[in-house]
Amino acid sequence: MKALWQEMRGGIAAMHPERFPYAKFAAALILGFVGGALFNALELPLPWMLGPMTFCTIGAILGAPIAAPTVVRPPMSAVIGVMLGAAFTPAIFGSLLGWFPTIIGLALFVAVSGFACVLYFRKVGRMDMTTAYFSGMPGGLVEMVIVGEQRGGDGRTIALVHSARILLVVMTLPFLIEMVEGVSLGGRASMGPSVTEAPLTAELWIIGCGLGGAVLGHLLRLPAKYLLGPMLVSSFVHATGITDFQPPAEIVQGAQVVLGVTIGCRFLGTAPRVILRILALSFGSTLILLAMTLAFAVGVARVSDYDVLPLMLAYSPGGLAEMSLVAIAVHTEVAFVAAHHIIRILFVMISAGPTFALLYPGRGETGEIPRMRDG
């Protein structure tokens, strides 16, 4: 508890005006809101995530005075974790056995798509083997940067490629879903009750699960503790039938805006020429990943109890939080999608480093295994 309190104090200290760029963050939120409003007016898919993401990415490339400080990530992660946990209803226990073929398919997807992307970055991107390998892994932004640098790869390139992966997958997957499944994602507002209609207890449950989950995540030393801790607490109270509260739609949309802003601002501080090159190169790998996602979703749907749509969301290598919010938007198997993304990240985190060491012995040392994030 003492260590948690010290960490919280450190976060508060980081909000000092000299350290926390209030003006730039406010500018990023305004820019993101304008992007969301425009995408919403045009009835484009997931407007309140893709609009801010697009506008802030363009702003980052043009050198706009915007920023998304890391201090905003933990509370947003807690809110998102509570939202994801709300999908774990009592009926989830009867579905767990049906996940076996989909998890086997997920393991195969990680291996095949990883191999294809590594080959692409090596042959088309002309990257060195280490950088190409850790750039091509379908998950684990922070883990791949850390282990890739330890093995002698270019950490900046690996980080930009994975940031671009999340950006491009989240931006393109909704359009693919609309084309393949005929599900319209434009202007979907019915994500939950309005904040004016939801009982006060819903907000209290969100706060309670968020704070309790943060403490639990710290005590258990969970990876991505501010996301998984609240998710565990929320899933427990929902799966056991203690409560059935649903987060208000405005909170869901607000989470999408902040996530979109955060992803777009990841490219700040990098030369526009470098960003554009990585985005162009990553566009090709995104096409490979989406083709693999669709192929595996269609194939696994034939041997499992799940349709193509939830499988596409479960296998798509976007971020855990981002893909789960897409699942919320289309009202499909949120718990299934979230659980599979956690498993995908664990697959990549556990296997990427040892596999590289086996294939290419002597190229650096992996050192300590990094902690899991939500990429």
Secondary structure as the mmCIF struct_conf table of DSSP 4:
data_model
#
loop_
_struct_conf.conf_type_id
_struct_conf.id
_struct_conf.beg_label_comp_id
_struct_conf.beg_label_asym_id
_struct_conf.beg_label_seq_id
_struct_conf.end_label_comp_id
_struct_conf.end_label_asym_id
_struct_conf.end_label_seq_id
HELX_RH_AL_P HELX_RH_AL_P1 LYS A 2 ALA A 13
TURN_TY1_P TURN_TY1_P1 ALA A 14 MET A 15
BEND BEND1 HIS A 16 HIS A 16
TURN_TY1_P TURN_TY1_P2 PRO A 17 ARG A 19
BEND BEND2 PHE A 20 PHE A 20
HELX_RH_AL_P HELX_RH_AL_P2 TYR A 22 ALA A 41
TURN_TY1_P TURN_TY1_P3 LEU A 42 GLU A 43
STRN STRN1 PRO A 45 PRO A 45
BEND BEND3 LEU A 46 LEU A 46
HELX_RH_AL_P HELX_RH_AL_P3 PRO A 47 LEU A 62
TURN_TY1_P TURN_TY1_P4 GLY A 63 GLY A 63
BEND BEND4 PRO A 65 PRO A 65
HELX_RH_3T_P HELX_RH_3T_P1 THR A 70 VAL A 72
HELX_RH_AL_P HELX_RH_AL_P4 ARG A 73 GLY A 85
TURN_TY1_P TURN_TY1_P5 ALA A 86 ALA A 87
HELX_RH_3T_P HELX_RH_3T_P2 PRO A 90 GLY A 94
TURN_TY1_P TURN_TY1_P6 SER A 95 SER A 95
HELX_RH_3T_P HELX_RH_3T_P3 LEU A 96 TRP A 99
HELX_RH_AL_P HELX_RH_AL_P5 PHE A 100 LYS A 123
TURN_TY1_P TURN_TY1_P7 VAL A 124 VAL A 124
BEND BEND5 GLY A 125 GLY A 125
HELX_RH_AL_P HELX_RH_AL_P6 MET A 129 GLY A 136
BEND BEND6 MET A 137 GLY A 139
HELX_RH_AL_P HELX_RH_AL_P7 LEU A 141 GLN A 150
TURN_TY1_P TURN_TY1_P8 ARG A 151 GLY A 152
HELX_RH_AL_P HELX_RH_AL_P8 GLY A 155 GLU A 181
STRN STRN2 GLY A 186 GLY A 186
TURN_TY1_P TURN_TY1_P9 GLY A 187 GLY A 187
BEND BEND7 MET A 191 GLY A 192
TURN_TY1_P TURN_TY1_P10 VAL A 195 GLU A 197
BEND BEND8 ALA A 198 ALA A 198
HELX_RH_AL_P HELX_RH_AL_P9 LEU A 200 LEU A 219
TURN_TY1_P TURN_TY1_P11 LEU A 220 ARG A 221
TURN_TY1_P TURN_TY1_P12 PRO A 223 ALA A 224
HELX_RH_AL_P HELX_RH_AL_P10 LYS A 225 ALA A 239
TURN_TY1_P TURN_TY1_P13 THR A 240 GLY A 241
BEND BEND9 ILE A 242 ILE A 242
HELX_RH_AL_P HELX_RH_AL_P11 ALA A 249 GLY A 264
HELX_RH_3T_P HELX_RH_3T_P4 CYS A 265 PHE A 267
TURN_TY1_P TURN_TY1_P14 LEU A 268 GLY A 269
BEND BEND10 THR A 270 THR A 270
HELX_RH_AL_P HELX_RH_AL_P12 PRO A 272 ALA A 301
TURN_TY1_P TURN_TY1_P15 ARG A 302 VAL A 303
BEND BEND11 SER A 304 ASP A 305
HELX_RH_AL_P HELX_RH_AL_P13 VAL A 308 TYR A 315
BEND BEND12 SER A 316 SER A 316
BEND BEND13 GLY A 318 GLY A 318
HELX_RH_AL_P HELX_RH_AL_P14 LEU A 320 ALA A 329
TURN_TY1_P TURN_TY1_P16 VAL A 330 HIS A 331
BEND BEND14 THR A 332 THR A 332
HELX_RH_AL_P HELX_RH_AL_P15 VAL A 334 LEU A 359
BEND BEND15 TYR A 360 TYR A 360
TURN_TY1_P TURN_TY1_P17 PRO A 361 GLY A 362
BEND BEND16 ARG A 363 ARG A 363
BEND BEND17 GLU A 368 GLU A 368
HELX_LH_PP_P HELX_LH_PP_P1 ILE A 369 MET A 372
#
